[in-house]
Amino acid sequence: MHTETINKIKSALSDDNATLINNELSERNAAEIASIIISFSQNDICRVLKSLSSENLAEIILELPEDIRTGVLDELDNKSILSAIENLESDDAADLISDLEDEKSKEILEDMNPQDSSEVQSLLQYDPESAGGIMQTELVQVKDSSLIKDAINWIRIIAEDVPDFYLIYVTNENDKLVGTVSLKALVLATPSSEIKNIMEPIVISVEPEIDREDVSKIFSDYDLVSLPVIDKNQRLIGRITSDDILDVVNEEAEEDLFALAGINEYNHPIYSGIISKTRSRLPWLIVTLIGELIIAYIIAMYFQPTLEKFILLAAFMPAVMATGGSVGIQTSAIVIRALGTGTINVAQTFKVILSELKLSSILGVICGLVAGLTGYFLTGTKQAGIDFFKVIFLSLSAASLMSAFFGASFPILLDKIKSDPANGSGPFVTMANDLFSAIAYLLIALLIM
């Protein structure tokens, strides 16, 4: 898609032509530039960034995948990082500084404008996963006793420092948040009237410690464009905007996707280091492998004669295990999604599991009939075919039921103990299903055949 641009930049890098790089990329947005330069080496990414104006530099860095961004920030000099941060809003500046090594971040904060440095340090004290970790300190705030005309004049003075504001927050003489005023209401109001006469009461606000996932649900439930953040004394300390929540939703969805697959963190398929990728993927694979080795041991010790006697059983075992596993993963994904959106809760555990068991029994019967009939026609004799049909049908039905139980109950259990429901659900459900399916399949075969 960007092949021509990439080739031009590579040529410019070879010629050390910073002007050409800037001309080629200056008209593009930050996300597009990041998608272009991500294919370069870390050193070349830094050279490209240094060729661009500092106005867009930080936004481009923030668009890079986390592992690449960290490496780039380590390589960039303090002067380049500082000039980039100066063009960021406080929350984005805090995010970028938090990616730096401790010594480097300390140096950057010391070199920053004192007021900006103070704002960023106040944000860095909050957990990145909390409301305080995603809020920004830039906002428009007026007193409830202010006149409309004075409020408008004040907004004109600070407008350049507060991008994208739609609501004006109103505080009383004690700096407590008491209401909001829309830009439309402000413009249409009588200039000599007081702000308190046109303000709307606060619908909802949050304290900085609340989890950011809960904040995203509030935005969805109340259809908000911004949300005030207050301290324990009801004093206004910041705001969260809708663009911040879009980032949260995307990041949480990505985390859940990786966790469901048993991957601890994001790694780029090409540019992340082999050690980082190994550390991310190995833990749950080891857990799954141990479960599969237990299955192999049990089969070798107790069911080897059965498999040797009826070789067709071995051919159908993967089908039984895979079908049950698919049912479990589907169930797990649906339950995790419902927990994430708040449409179910732990109190509804029995209903959720019962509902999934009903569905899985239907799926298991249908799949069991298809697989059982296939096995019947492959056996060659009527009686053996009937017996084999029974084995496949009962095994698949049982595997689907139990796998659905695992897929529904495990995420709910994790949610109940305040852990992420997506954490390792995929590998655990797979391991539990394979263990049950294999043993149930061979026990049923032993009893019938």
KOLSERO-800969 format. One record per residue: residue in one letter; x, y, z of N, C-alpha, C in turn. Coordinates in pm, whole numbers, plus 50000, padded with zeros to 5 digits. Atoms other than C-alpha are relative to their C-alpha. Layout:
<pts>
aXYZXYZXYZ
...
</pts>
This chain:
<pts>
m500824987950000500005000050000500865012650000
h499124988449991502845024050086501374996949938
t498725004850055505525006749876500825011349940
e499284989150066506425037449671500595009850102
t499534990849896506665059749979501164993950078
i498945006849925508775034050165501305000149922
n498815000050085511175031549871500655013849993
k499484986450003511505069349854500735003650129
i499394997049870512265071650225501304992250016
k498775007849993514815043550205501105006749919
s499034993050083516525062249923500495012750068
a499644987649930516435094650124500904997050119
l499155003849888517935076750423501424996749953
s498695003350057520755063550205500785012649966
d499374987350039521435099050083500075009950116
d500054991349882520945113350434499275013149969
n500774988450046518315136650287498775001950090
a501094997949904516155148050582498875008249941
t501024991350061514345174250372499024991849917
l500855008550083513035147950129499064991650086
i500835007949908511795126450418498865008550056
n501014990949944509975155950573498945003649896
n500944996550108508405165850239499074988349967
e500795011950035507225130150179498954996650106
l500885004449892505605125450520499235011250069
s500564988949921504665160150648498505001749984
e501444998150024501175159850493499164988150048
r500735012049956500245125650634499725000850151
n500304999849856498615119450972500914990250075
a499075007549917500455103451263499864984949984
a500245014550010498835068951233500554994549868
e499535004450131499675066550862501534999749996
i498534999649996503305076950918500534988250081
a499565011249916503645051051196499914986849924
s500185012450076502305023650966501044998749888
i498975000250105504915033550704501364996750059
i498645001449947508015035550923500184987650087
i499895011949916507215004451127500814988949933
s499265010450071508874983450856501505002649999
f498584996749997512225000950911500664994850127
s499265003649879514944992151159499815011050105
q500164990349892514895009551496500835012549977
n499114988750026517835031551398499435009049890
d500574992150110516155042051072498715007150042
i501214993449948512875049451253500395012850072
c499544988149927514765073451479500485010849903
r499524990250100516425090151178498835006749929
v501194994350064513035094651012499325009950094
l500674991449902511525109251330500745013350019
k499204987949984514385134051367499895009249879
s500154991950122513715145851011498685007549997
l501334994050000510125155351094499915011350102
s500194989049906508835186151273499584994550137
s500305004649864508535182851650498515000550030
e501444998649977504855192451623499274986749991
n500675012950020503875157651500500794988250055
l499105010749961506775137851640499424991050109
a500515007849887505185127051969498794991649962
e501195007650041501885116751810500384987749919
i499535011550080503755094451566500574989350091
i499395009549906505745078451849498914992450075
l501095006349924502525071452041499224990049916
e500715009250089501085053751736500784987149974
l499185012050020503965028751727499634989250100
p500225010849903503504994351888500905001850121
e499334997049874504604994752251501464995750003
d498625004749993507754973652214500935008049910
i499194991750091508974993851914500155014050057
r499964986549942508065026652086501045000950112
t499055000049890510105017352392501435000449949
g498655000250057513165009452181500385013349935
v499764987150066512825041751982500285010950104
l499814989949894512525062852299501354998350068
d498685002449941515655046452440501105005849912
e498974995550094517565056352127499975015049974
l500114985750025516235091752082500675008050112
d499374991549899518125119452260498945007950076
n500934992749913516525139652540499415012349932
k500464987850065516275171052328498844997049904
s501065003750094514165153552062498724996050074
i501165004449922511895137552321499325012050065
l500554988249932511455170352509499225008849904
s500714991750098510515189752195498714993449954
a501215007250037508005162452112498935001050108
i500945000049888506415161752457499335013650017
e500544986549981505925199552461498755002549917
n501174998350085503285195552188498864990450036
l501015009849962501295168852371499105005150112
e500864997649885498325170752603500584992350119
s499385005449880499125161552963499904984950010
d500155014549987497725125952948500904992649903
d499115006350099499635117352629501455001850040
a498634997649955502795133152768500374990350112
a499765009549889502465111753082500184985949946
d499875013350060501975080552869501384998149939
l498715001150068505105087952668501154999450101
i498944999749899507255096152972500034986950080
s500045012749924506085064453148500704988749926
d499295010250080507675044452862501515001550007
l498574997649992511095059452935500624992950120
e499285005349883513735044753165499975010550110
d500154991049884513655059953515500925012149992
e499024989050003516825080553474499675010049890
k500314991350113515795094053136498725008050025
s501254992949971512255102753248500235011050103
k499684989949897513675121153551500665012149936
e499304989050068515945141853326499025008249915
i500994993050084513075150253087499105008750086
l500894992449911510795161153372500705012350058
e499254988649947513525183553511500185011049896
d499774990350108514025200353172498705006249948
m501294995050048510305205753109499635013250067
n500604988449936508375237553178499464995850137
p500395004249864507755236553558498524996550014
q501435002749988503965238453524499634987049929
d500285012350074503845211453256500564987850073
s499385011049927506235189853456499174996150121
s500825002749881504055193153766498724992549962
e501225006650046500925183153571500274985549963
v499675013750043502605152753418500334991250120
q499645007949881504055141453752498764996550083
s501245003049926500605143953910499244988649934
l500675010950071499285120553641500764986850013
l499185012149992502195096253669499814992450131
q500215006849872501225088354029498854989949994
y501155008950012498085070453906500354987549920
d499875012450076497865034853782499575002549855
p500364998050141497885035153397498654993949963
e501275006750029494825012353410498825006850069
s501054993149926492815037453617499535012449927
a500514987550057490765068353540501065010950006
g498934990249987493625089753671501094998049898
g498965003150097495975072253431499665004149858
i500384996050136493975082753124499405014149994
m500594986550001492665116953232501035010349957
q499134988850031494095150253120499625011850089
t500264988749910494425181653327499515012249925
e500484988650079493615205553040498484999949992
l501454998850006490005217153075499625014650021
v500514986549978487835248253094499144999950125
q500674999549871486685256953443499665014450036
v500424986649958484675287153562499244999150132
k500744999749875483055297753889498515001749972
d501454999050019479285294853929499505014450015
s500414986149980479175331654031500485009349888
s499484991850110480945343653713498885004549907
l500944995250102479065364653459500314993049868
i499835006750130478515349553115501085006849919
k499034992750083480535376852944501434998050051
d498665002249944483465371953182500494985849971
a499645013950029483405334353129500454998549854
i499645000750142483505339052751501395006249978
n498694993650012486465362852781501114990950054
w499045009349942488255337753003500314988449906
i499825011150095487695309752750500865004449882
r499194994950111489165331752474501485000350037
i498614999149955492325335952681500674986350003
i499385013149978492895298852753499714989949889
a500465009550102491395283452438501144992349933
e498895006650068494765275652278500604988850085
d499415010049910495835255452582499064988350029
v500985010649973492665234152595499354995649869
p500555004550127492005215052272498694992350016
d501215008350008488635200252183499145000050125
f500904999849885486435212052466498575003049953
y501424998450034482645209552445499205004150123
l500674996649875481715213852809500895008950084
i499304991849904482665240453057499604995150139
y500295005049866482975227453412499855011750096
v500334989149907481505248853688500324995650143
t499665002849861482905250054041499515011350090
n500454989549907481795268654352501205006650066
e498934992549934483805290954585501014991150071
n499115009649935485305259854750500684990749900
d499415007850111486455246154410499364986349982
k500715012650020483925217754428499215000449869
l500725000950127482425206254099498505000050026
v501444998949976478755216854085499154998849874
g500805000950121477735216153720500825001549874
t499364997950130478495219853350499175009649916
v500684991250096477635244353075500504996549861
s499605002950138477615235952705500385013049930
l499624988150077479175259652453498775006849941
k501224994450059475775264052290499255008550103
a500724992749894474135274352620500745012850036
l499204988349964476995298352691499855011149897
v500094990150107476805315752354498615006349994
l501384995050012473005319352364499525007350126
a500444994049873472825331652725500185015250000
t499894985549981472375367852834501365003250062
p498644997349952475915382452883500085004350146
s499944995049863475025398553215499504989850103
s500515010349910473565366453362501184992350062
e498965007949935475515343953602500004985749947
i499835013850048476845309753508499044990550069
k500855009249924474795293053783498584999349944
n501374999550054471585303153601499834991249876
i500135008050123472375282753290500694986350012
m499265012649989474455254053425499054988250023
e500715012649979473275217953424500674992550115
p499395007649889473785195453729500894988949946
i499095010850040476535169253716499234986849993
v500685012850017475115136853576500824988950067
i499135010149941478095115653676501455004949996
s498574997149995481735119453776500694987950061
v499265011549947484485095453879501205004850080
e498764997449930487385094354119501154993449924
p498895004650084490865087953974500374985350016
e499605013949975491245053054126499144989849925
i500895009550065488355037353931500664993949877
d499395007050112489355011453669499535005949867
r500334993750128489455024253312498944992349921
e501075007650065487214995853191498645004650050
d501254994849945484515008653425499695013849942
v500184986850062485075043453280499424998549859
s500515002150136484495030252928498534995950000
k501425003849989481205014653042499145012250032
i500724987749966480145048153189499795008549875
f500124992450125480865065352857498934993949911
s500985006950084478785039252676498585001650056
d501324999549937475895039752926499395014049997
y500504986349991475635077652947500205008049871
d499804993550129476635085752587500745013350017
l499264988049965479285110652701501055003649895
v498854995750078481875131352515501185003150091
s498944998249900483835139252832499434997150138
l500415004049866483755128953196500935006650102
p499144993449902484975149453495500574990050102
v499365008149897487415133853742500185008850123
i499964992149877487175145754102500764992550109
d499365006549886489065139254424498974997050108
k500925004249894487555127254751499235011950060
n500674988049950486605163354837499145006649894
q500844995250109484635167454514500655011149916
r499324989850078487275190654369500394994549863
l499715004150138487795189253992501514999149978
i498565001650023491225175253900500344996649855
g499725003350139490845165253535498754995549926
r501115005150081488675151553257500494988649911
i499725010950095488525120853037499155002649877
t500724997050123487575125852673499714987349921
s500455011850077485945102552422501144993749920
d498905005850076489155098452219500884991250089
d499265008549905490885085152532499294986550018
i500785012249981488085059852574500084990949878
l499825008250120488395048252213501304992250008
d498725006949983492035040152285499894988850103
v500185010049894491015021752603499274987849946
v500805010950054488405000952421500854991349908
n499145007550092490904991252150501064992150075
e498965006849923493614982652403499444988350080
e500625010849920491264962252624499594988449910
a500405010650093489934943352322501224992049955
e498765006550040493504936052213500534991150112
e499545007849885494464924552563499174987350018
d500885011649984491434901552584500264989649892
l499735009250111492204886852243501274992050026
f498745006849974495794879052338499884990850122
a500155008149879494834866452685499224987349971
l500815011750035492214843252537500844989549929
a499105009250070494964828252323501174995650086
g498915003649912497284825552623501295007549971
i498834991650027499614853852516499995011350101
n499984990749888500714876152803500015014649958
e499904986050042501424907752604500155000549849
y499874998450145501504921952252501454999049959
n498695000350064504504913252040499805001049849
h500104999050145504984923751682500584987349937
p499545012850057505364892751459501385000649937
i498704998850066508514906551291501025007350087
y499034990849941510054934351495500254997950150
s499745002849859509734921851853501134989850013
g498895009249978512724903551997499534985950031
i500365014049982512734865652015499814996750148
i500145002649856513184865952395498675005250051
s501274994149960510214889152443498834991549953
k501095008250055508014867852218499924986450071
t499985012949930509104835752390499415001450140
r500494997649864508444849952738498495002350002
s501424997050007504994861452629499154987649976
r500845011350042503794828752479500224987150077
l499635013049944505564801452672499174995350120
p500615005149876503794800453014498774991349981
w501235007850016500344788952905500214987949908
l499715011750083501824766252639500544988650085
i499465010249910503734748152914498874993550080
v501145005349926500524744853117499194990449913
t500765008550093498694731052813500754987149970
l499205011850031501564707552729499974989950114
i500035009049884501584693353082498684992250003
g501305006650005497864686153051499954989349893
e500015009850109498364668852717500894988050031
l499125011049962501244648252856499324990750101
i500785008149906498984636753139499044990949923
i500915007950084496464625552874500764988449935
a499215010250068499204606952685500394988850097
y499605009949899500354589753005498824990850035
i501185008049963496824578553098499634990449888
i500335008750114496174565052747501004988649989
a498965010250014499504546752735499904989450111
m500035009149886499014531353080498744991450005
y501275006849974495344521753074499174996549876
f500885002150116493894522852722500714995249875
q499275004450118496614510752488499414987349938
p500615012150060495054475752447498715003049924
t501264996550067491694491452358500275006249864
l499674993650127493274513252087500584990149900
e499405009950089495294484251947498944990649944
k501055009250043492174462651929499065006649900
f500914992850090490024489251761500735012349946
i499144989550054492384509951548499205012149954
l500834988950047489474530851415499735010150112
l500194990849887489094545551764501075010950000
a498904990250003492494562551730499775010349892
a500234990750111491474577851397498965010650034
f501094990749968488364594151547500265008450126
m499734992549877489934606351873500255014949977
p499804985750023491204639551728498705007549969
a501274993550036487714646851590499175003050125
v500754998249876486094641951930500605011350084
m499334989949919488694663252110499895013949939
a500034987050066488734691051851498615006250002
t501374994949999484944694051833499625005250137
g500274995549863484614695752209500765012850032
g499194988049976487444721252222499425012449934
s500604988750072485744743351963498765005250072
v501184996049923482514743452164500425007950123
g499524993349880484454753152476500545013949973
i499434986950034486344781452308498905009849960
q501134991350037483124795152154499265004850124
t500704996449876481404794252492500805009950082
s499134991349922484374810252665500025014149943
a499954986850064484554838652411498705007750024
i501304993549980480824845952445499835004850144
v500134996449859480914846052826500945011650035
i499054989149974484044868052837499475013149944
r500564987950061482394892652600498855005550085
a501144995749919479224893652812500445005850133
l499474994549875481224898953132500645013649977
g499334987450031483224926352965499045011549976
t500984989550029480154945452850499015002050114
g500864998449884478404940453183498584994849983
t501355005150023475394922053038499694987650085
i500215010749903475904893153282500915002850119
n499154998749883477364890853632500134986650070
v499735012549929478604864553875498744994050062
a501245004849938475154862454039499174991749902
q500755007450102473824848353710500744987649952
t499155011250040476374820153700499184987849958
f500795012150027473804791953714499255001349868
k500764997850124471674807053436500904999449878
v499064999950112474704812653214500444985949965
i499525013650025476034777353256498884991349946
l501145008050047472574761753213499675003149854
s500304995950137471974781652895501014994149902
e498965005250088475314771252747499954984749992
l500135014650004474764734852843498874995649909
k501125003150090471414734752663500455001049854
l499544998050137473014748852350501024989549960
s498945009650034476034725852365499454985949984
s500605013350016473814695252404499424998449860
i500545000350137472104704052075501154998749900
l498855000550090475454710451906500664986450006
g499365013049984476884678352049499224988849934
v500845010350063473944657251931500145000549848
i499894998550146474144671151577501364995049951
c498655004250039477934666651554500194985050025
g499905014149970477634632551719499334991349896
l500705007550106475124620851459500834999549872
v499204999550123477304632551171501234991150011
a498785007949982480504617151311499674985250020
g500385013949973478724585751435499604992649874
l500405006550126477154578451096501214997649910
t498765002050078480544583650931500754987750050
g499335011549941482074558751172499284986949969
y500815012050028479194534151113500334994349862
f499765004750138479854532550738501454995949977
l498595003650017483614529150788500354986750065
t499655012249926483464498551015499884987449915
g500115011550089482304474050749498964989750042
t501015009549954479984452950968498925007450078
k501144993149940476544461451103500145001650151
q499944999249854477054452851471501145009050047
a498854991549964480504468751488499685014649969
g500384986350038479084499151309499075006350101
i500944994849899476254502851560500745003350129
d499224997549878478654499751853500875012549985
f499124988550022481044524551699499195013049995
f500894988350003478154548751630499685004650142
k500324996749860477194546951999501185007150069
v498814994349937480764554252107500205014449956
i499754986650054481194584351878498905009550044
f501144991449967477714598251945500055004250148
l499984997049856477934595652324501245008350039
s498774992849967481534607952336499945014549958
l500094986350049480914638552124498985008150080
s501014993149920477774647352316500555003750137
a499424997449867479584643852649501105010349994
a498894990550015482644662852526499485014149981
s500574986750024480514691752402499405005850127
l500604995349875478614693852731501065004650100
m498984996649902481704693452950500865011849957
s499194988950049483674716752730499255013350013
a500824988049980480794741652740499995004050146
f499964997249856480784738553118501325006950036
f498694993849974484514746153130500055014249944
g499944987050067484144774752882499175010750068
a500864990349931481344791253081500455002750142
s499724998549856482494785053437501355006350029
f498674995049970486194793453414500085015349993
p499974985350000485794830053301499225006250116
i500814994849889483074835353563500764998550132
l499205002249879485334820453832501095010550011
l498964989849999488164843853733499445013850032
d500634987049974485804873553735499645001350148
k500404999749859484614864054083501185002750092
i498814997849916488164864054221500765012549955
k499454987050042488784898054056501214998749908
s498955001650100491044884753783499385001849861
d500514997950136490744891853410499424986949947
p500625012450047488254866053271500664994149876
a499375005050123490244863652948501324992950027
n498665005149971493454853353124500084984949989
g499745014250015494444819552993498784991349978
s501215008250018490834808552928500154990449885
g499855008550118491704795152585500834987650028
p499195011949971494594772552688499404991150108
f500575008349892492834761253008498834991849949
v501175007250053489594752352829500454988849907
t499485010250092491574733752562500554988150077
m499395010849921493544714052821498944991750073
a501045007049924490494705753035499134991649908
n500825007450096488474695452732500724987649950
d499275011450054491204673352589500134988950104
l499875009849893491724656352924498694992250019
f501295006649980488014649152971499604992049877
s500475006350125487264641152605500714986949974
a499235012250029490064615952565499634988750095
i500315010449902489314597352886498564995049985
a501405003950018485534597852834499834991449876
y500085007250128485944586052474500484985550016
l499445013549986488114556452569499224991650102
l500815007449903486014547052874498704995049937
i501245003850068482834546952666500294988649902
a499635010650094484614526052401500264986950072
l499705011949922485824501752665498734993150049
l501245005549950482304497652802499144994049888
i500905004250108480544493552465500644989549908
m499375008650099483104476152245500854989150064
</pts>
